[in-house]
Amino acid sequence: MSERPLLLLTNDDGIDALGLEVLARALASVGEVMVAAPDRERSAVGHSVSLSQPLRVEERGPGRVAISGTPVDAVLLSLFGLCPRPPSLVVSGINHGPNLGTDVFYSGTVAGALEGAIHDVPGLAVSQELPTPATASALRPLLERTARFAAELARAMIADSPGPRVAFNVNGPAREGETFAWTRLGPRVYREQVDRRLDLRGAPYYWIGGPPLRGVGGPGTDAHAVEAGLISVTPLDLDLTAPFSGAELGRWSPAGFRRAERGEPAALEARP
């Protein structure tokens, strides 16, 4: 009898987060779940890797470990040291709060899924828009809905892989509903990103981060879908190359240097 697929699960809210617990339970219907998550909250750490300090691993039960590092640390350590066999999928979440548009460049949740893709394991990042008020009783049913969706998407990805260097970014809306949309990354604009304050001695200090503006994503974007009450699914590719052709880029060719022509090593061809 063949082994069940192995799913590596991490997050950036920490090993004790409710979203991680709910998602692990939903994914158990898809395959064997190994949980490797930071030992505390690591939100907005992006694709940070701990290169200047050792990592500690604490067992929290069968197939469940807490790691003294970032989500990417957890994935790296698991892929190359802790997993009993190669995983079929790296799943990250459920994040308490959405990861839409340019949030993906800051998100530890998305970074965990992308780290899997970097190492040829498809990734799945899952986030949940918070209800108002964001009480546990209001949040849990939304997390459970989004976890069910993620589990079914994971099942489909394992059955028919989207490719090893691809990740899907899922965002559940802060309302009930079973409808989803394939989307693209949209703009993510925040208001009052830097808040300057004074301490008791009159010296300034700063808080970075303010509330996001709504209504800035057009049709087809992830933010637009979530605002409309849809579950958003955005395919992410590791290739960040802008869609310029070699001819277009000629406008910015530095004077005094020859550009490599078609057929020469590393010469840029027109993108399809």
Buried (B, 14 or more C-beta within 10 A) or exposed (E): EEEEBBBBBBBBBBBEBBBBBBBBEBBEEBBBBBBBBBBEBBBBBBBBBBEEEEBEBEEBEEBBBBBBBBBBBBBBBBBEEBBEEEBBBBBBBBBBBBBBBBBBBBBBBBBBBBBBBBBEBBBBBBBBBBBEEEEEEEBBEBBBBBBBBBBEBBBEBBEEEBEBBBBBBBBBBBEEEEEBBEBBBBBBBBEEEEEEEEEEEEEEEEEEEEEBEEEBBEEEBBBBBBBBEBBBBBBBEEEEEEEBEBEEEEEEEEEEEEEEEEEEEEEBEEEE
